[in-house]
Amino acid sequence: MLFVRRIATLLACTAAVAVTSTSHAELSANLGLVSEYMRDGISETRGEYAAQLGTTYIHTSGLYGGLWASELKRNDDHTHSEWDLFGGFSHPISHNWGIDLGVTRNTFHGDWESNQQSYGEGFLRATYNQSLVLGIRQTSNFMGSEFPRRVLEASYTLHTASFDFEFYTAQHRYLEIDDDYNFGNDNRDSYWHFRVGVERTYHQYDYRLTLERTNLTSDYDAGTTFQFGIHRYFDLW
């Protein structure tokens, strides 16, 4: 999800509470196109492009929420889009540290089976100096199953005058598995996801190039993938 990459912006916004007593809110929207949509390191568009859009509301109290969507092009079903509702609370707890706590409702659309894959996920992240992010995500019914999944993730973003360089890794683990819900290889319960990216913001546009890698087999439409994306942001309020 694109909004996850903008946690530092959310924390910077809520930090304004410490220096002003005036209540303030921001509402923004974005439209974008990516060469391939990778969801947790797994392709959701069979190597093809995807159109994306979203809107985010941020209040200086730390509360935020929004909607994000992406086009899907899967091989094994008729799912055509993903629509995610999210909300949470971000707040600085010291000069360098901040926390971000929230929930996401991931929904899939296209046919009856797609609709049954929807699930909710809670997350907690700690951010240091708007660069280091340590987080955990967990759901009790991943992709509409009865099986919980937990994600442990860490990222570091190097900020320069013109570019941001991101280094990201995550472990995705089923806390329970069976023959239908696992990651293959004799009921494998986990996999690793790695990402290296460079991002440039110019005026109201974000340009992003990433290299993604998992240790899953090609059966999961995962492996090593380059992705390029461009998003245009609009300040609505």
N, C-alpha and C positions, 0 to 999 in steps of 0.2 A: 504494500500500500504506500502511495506517495506521501500521505500525511505523516507517516512515521519518520520520514527523513527530515521533517521540519520541526522536530521536538525542540531543538535549540532555539528556533524562532519563538515558539510558544513560551519557553522559559524566559527569554529576553523580554517578551511582552509582559509577563506576570511580574518580572522584577521591577517594573515601573510602580508597583504598589508601594514600594519602599520609599519612593521619592515624591509621590504626589497623592493627594487625597481625593482627586477628581476621578470619578468613575468614567471609564472609557471602554469602548468595544470596537472590534474590527470585524468586518464581514468581507470575505474575498472569495473568488471563484477562479477556476483554472480549466483550460482546455488543452489537450495534448495528444501527441502521437508517438508511439514507441515502435521500434523495429520488431520487437517481440515482447510479449508480456510474460515475465518470469514470476511465478508465485512460490515463494520459499524455495527458489532454485529450480523449480519444475516448470516447464513451458506450458502455457495455457492457450497457445495460439498456433501450435505446430510449425514454428519457425516463421510465421507470418506476422504482419504488423497488427497493432491494436490501437483504436481510438480510446481516449480516456477523458474523464471530466470529474470535477469535484467542487465542493464549496465548503468553507470552514468559517466558523464563528469563534472569536477569541475575546474573552473579557479579561480586564486587568486583575480581577479577583482570582484568576487562575482557571476558571471554568471555560471549557471549550467544547465544541461539537461540530458535526458536519456529516456530509455524504460524499462518497467517492465511488466511481464506477469505471469499469473497463470492459471492452469487447472481448469475448472468448471465442476460440475456434478449436474445439476439442475433436479428437478422433473417435472417442468411444460413446458419445451421447450427443444430444441436440442442444446443449447449453450454448446460449449466445451472448450472455452478459453476466457480470458480477456487480452487485450493488451492495456497498458496505456503509452502514450507519455507525458512527463512532462518537464517543463523548468521554470526557474525563476532567481531571483537575491537575494542573501543573503549578508548582510553586518553588521558589528558592528557599533552601533551608539554611544556607550560609552564603558567604561571599562567593564561593566557587561551586557549591553543590546544589542540585535541584532534584526534585522528584516529580514523576509523572505517573498518575494512577488513572486507569480508565477501562472501558469495555468497548468491544466492537461486535456488531451483528453482521456476519458475512452471509449474504444471500445470493443464490444462483438461479438463473431464469432461462427457460427454453422449452422444457417439458415437465411432466409430473415428477420424473426421477430427479431432474435438476433441482426442483423446488425442495425436495426432501433432503438435499445436501446442506441446507442452510444450518448455521450454528453460531453460537455466541462464544466470545473469548474475552477473558479478563487479562489485563497486563499491568505490570509495575516496572518502572524504569528509574534508574538513578543516573544523573548527568553531572559530569565534572567539567567545569570551565568551558561549557558548551562545546566540548570536543569528545570526551570519553562517555560512552553510554553503556550501562550494564542493565540487562533486563530479563524478565521472565514473562512468558505468556502461557496461559493454560485454558483448555476447554474440556468439558465433560463429555462432549459428543462430537468429535471431529468429523466433519463432512457428513453430518447427519447420522453417524453411527452411534452405538452405545459405548464407544471406547474413548477414554480421555487421552489427550495429547498435551505434552509440555514442551515448550521451546525455551532454551537458555541461549541468550544472545549477547554479543559484545561488539562494539564498534568504536573506532577512533577516526575522527575527521581532522585533517590538517588544513587549517585555514591560511590562505595567502591573499595577497591583494587582489588577484584576478581569478583564482581557482580554489576549489575545495577538493581535497583528496580523501576518499573514504576507504577504510579497511574494516571489513565486517566478517564475522563468523557466527554460526548458530548451530546448536544441536537440536534436532527434532526427534522426540521420542514418544512412542505409544506407551502409556502406562499399563495397558492391557492389550492383548492381541488375540486374533484367531486366524483361521485360514483365509478369511476374506479381507481382513483389515490388518495389514502388515506391510513391510517394505521389501518383501521377497526374500530370497536366499535363506530358506528354512526358517520362515517366520521371523525374519529380522525385525527388531523393534525400533531401530533408530537410524538416522543418517546425519551427515555433516554437510553444511552449506557454507561456501566461502564466496566473498564478493570484494572486488577492488574497483573503485569508481573514481571518476573525475567529473566535477560539475562546475559550470560557469553560469553566473547570473548576470545578464546584461539588460538593463532597463527592466521591462516586465517579462522577460523571457528567461527560462531555465533550460540549459543544454546539459545533457548528462550522457556519459559513455561509461559502460560497466563491462567487466569480465566476471562471469559467474561460473561456479563450479560446485558440483556435489560429488559424493562417492556412491551415488546410486547408479544402476545400470541404465542402458538405453530403453529398457522396458517402461521406465517412468518418464520418458521424454526429458531426461536430465543429463547433465554432463558438463562440458565446457561450452559456454555461450557468450558471445559478444552482443551487447544491446546498446542501441542509441535511442535517446528520447528527447523531445522538445516540448515544453509546456509554456503556455501564455497565461499570466496571472492578471486578474482584474480586481481592483479595489472597489467594492460595492458600497462600503460604508466606513 
